[in-house]
Every structure is written in C-alpha cells, then in structure tokens.
Amino acid sequence: MKNSDVADLLRRFVSGDVDPYEFDDFTSSRKRNERLEAYRQELLYLPDSYPPDEGGGYCNASGIARILEIADELESPEATAR
C-alpha cells in the first residue's frame, strides 16, 4: 500500500465515505513499511488518546484532526520520496 493510498483512506474515513472494514483492515494488519506501521499503531490506539465524545464515533475532534494531519504527512514531499 502506498502512502497516497493510506492518505486517501484516512480522508475517506473522516468524511464517512469508506467501508468500515477498510479502515479496520488497515489498522489490523502489520505493515512492512516502518513509517506506515508507526502510523498504523498510532491510529489503532487513537481512541485511547482522544476518546470519543458522548455522541460516539471513533475519537473526538482532536483525534480527527490528528488523522487528517497524518494524511497530510503521508502526502508531504518528504514522505512521497520514500
């Protein structure tokens, strides 16, 4: 899986335009790429760091912002050069 594919997945997850199992598949499987694995680990435990509000969801607004930051980081020139 390429960085841009993961960035797209994360943006679709935030917008609600993703199959729920697609995100689960990403977070459930170890990645060979060290950077993607680090992000996978962070995303997996994001609800612990940013617990969902009473209305539910994966995490709170700060967690959603972090997911979008990760998507941006994955598409940065430094990340795409790897």
C-alpha positions as CSV (number, residue, x, y, z in Angstrom):
1,M,0.0,0.0,0.0
2,K,1.4,3.4,-1.0
3,N,1.5,6.5,1.2
4,S,-1.1,8.2,-1.0
5,D,-3.5,5.2,-0.8
6,V,-3.3,5.4,3.0
7,A,-3.8,9.2,3.0
8,D,-6.9,8.8,0.8
9,L,-8.2,6.0,3.1
10,L,-7.8,8.3,6.1
11,R,-9.6,11.2,4.4
12,R,-12.4,9.0,3.3
13,F,-12.7,7.6,6.9
14,V,-13.0,11.0,8.3
15,S,-15.6,12.0,5.8
16,G,-17.6,8.8,6.4
17,D,-17.1,7.7,2.8
18,V,-15.3,4.5,3.5
19,D,-16.3,0.9,4.1
20,P,-15.9,0.4,7.8
21,Y,-14.0,-2.8,7.3
22,E,-11.4,-1.0,5.0
23,F,-10.1,1.1,7.9
24,D,-10.2,-1.9,10.2
25,D,-8.2,-3.9,7.7
26,F,-5.6,-1.2,7.6
27,T,-5.3,-1.0,11.4
28,S,-5.4,-4.8,12.0
29,S,-2.5,-5.8,9.7
30,R,1.1,-5.1,10.5
31,K,2.9,-3.1,7.8
32,R,6.4,-3.8,6.3
33,N,7.0,-0.1,5.8
34,E,8.2,1.2,9.2
35,R,6.5,4.6,8.7
36,L,3.2,3.1,7.8
37,E,3.5,0.7,10.7
38,A,4.1,3.6,13.1
39,Y,1.0,5.4,11.8
40,R,-1.0,2.1,12.0
41,Q,-0.1,1.8,15.6
42,E,-1.0,5.4,16.4
43,L,-4.3,5.1,14.6
44,L,-5.1,1.8,16.3
45,Y,-4.8,3.5,19.8
46,L,-6.1,6.9,18.8
47,P,-9.4,6.4,20.7
48,D,-7.4,5.9,23.9
49,S,-5.6,9.2,23.3
50,Y,-8.6,11.0,22.0
51,P,-11.7,9.3,23.5
52,P,-14.9,9.8,21.5
53,D,-17.4,12.4,22.7
54,E,-20.7,11.2,24.2
55,G,-22.2,11.1,20.7
56,G,-19.8,8.2,19.8
57,G,-17.6,7.9,16.8
58,Y,-14.0,6.7,16.6
59,C,-12.5,9.6,18.5
60,N,-13.0,13.2,19.4
61,A,-12.4,16.3,17.3
62,S,-8.8,16.5,18.2
63,G,-8.3,12.9,17.2
64,I,-10.0,13.6,13.8
65,A,-7.6,16.5,13.4
66,R,-4.7,14.1,14.1
67,I,-6.0,11.7,11.4
68,L,-6.0,14.5,8.9
69,E,-2.5,15.5,10.0
70,I,-1.3,12.0,9.3
71,A,-2.9,12.1,5.9
72,D,-1.1,15.4,5.1
73,E,2.2,13.9,6.5
74,L,1.8,10.9,4.2
75,E,1.4,13.2,1.2
76,S,4.3,15.5,2.0
77,P,7.2,15.7,-0.4
78,E,9.4,14.0,2.2
79,A,7.0,11.1,2.5
80,T,6.5,10.6,-1.2
81,A,10.2,10.5,-1.7
82,R,10.5,7.4,0.4
